Amino acid sequence: MVNNLIDLAIKNILRQKTRTILTVVGIVIGIAAVIALGSISEGMNSMMNQEMQFLGGTIMVSSQGSSSLMLGSGDSSITKYDLQNFEDFSGVKQVVPYVMKIGEITIGQGHPVETIGIRPEDVDYFKSKGTNLNSGRAIETGDTYQALIGYQYAEDNGLGIEDSIEVKKDSYEVIGIIEKTDTNMDNSIILPLETMMNTYSMENYQSSFIIPEDLSKIQDVADDLKSSYDDFTFTTSNDIVKQMSRIIDMIRFFTIGISSIAAIVGGLGVMNTMIMSVLERKREIGIMKAIGATRKYILTEILLESVIISLIGGVIGLLIGGVGSYSLRYVSSGLTEAKVTIQLAVGGLSFAVFLGLIGGFYPAWSAAKLDPIEAIRYE
């Protein structure tokens, strides 16, 4: 019986191909918008989790008013004198300074390359944050023009151990390749801190990680630092989570708004299509009821038609939304991450089915209540 219902529903849908296609397009637009926007918030969640991997158990310090929230990659400026003060501060175990530059970006031409300068004695800190080597060795004390490169950067440029790379006209020897992490680290170059600062003519550090002696008191140490230094911003992982959560909530709220519009437009489109279909088939429905078709059968058939139309639109919308999400990352050269998760995909398809049920319920209920005699007489 189920197969018969499905076959009949598909035949009825194909009767008016143009009208069906237009209805499907309405669903496609709504679901594609939901998937694309939802993927941005999912991508931001993923980026935040990556950030937490580095910030977990640390306090990030940058100059007050510096433009970058993420890993101090903006115009922050910390002197060696400031660094010494942080190291001598009560409750601080270690200070890890670094500098970062993002390579020139050509829109649509691959990922930007992050060049990061670290001290050789701080290599173990970065290893503890999941930055392990696939081959070669790490930067050691005494290294100058040696470099570690990310897995993807090595792949894209056909680089291996002992090859040379050029950074701002300075030549560096590749001594190690970082294992694949599926993060920005895959497209990175890590250089000895002092050498990189010379290469880029930098006098000060952009940012530092401060590691407290007692991790359970990290917030207390951060608060003490904030009260002692007005010229710097001290950020813990909790602070990052709060800031990012507010942004993600705003995006999700916007997504709900788009979803509501999609529900109204898509649902009305399905309803209009099914009402027209029922009117055109009124005599046929009357004959079906006269020969024994029950109200439940008629109701199920019309609802099944509307759900199939919505589901087709949902699948196409999911594919278009997924392509749009991938394109966003490519066009932005990796600066914006969008991720279509299984939960988002299932949610999008479920939403499409919901539109079909809501849009098809009234015409299905009207068809189920038709008087067979009056319906047969209908011209």
PyMOL commands that set and color helices and strands:
alter all, ss='L'
color gray80, all
select helices_A, chain A and resi 2-55+80-88+120-128+151-157+184-187+193-199+215-228+237-280+282-290+295-331+342-368+372-377
alter helices_A, ss='H'
color red, helices_A
select strands_A, chain A and resi 59-63+92-102+114-118+133-136+146-149+164-167+170-178+188-192+207-212+232-236
alter strands_A, ss='S'
color yellow, strands_A
deselect
rebuild
show_as cartoon
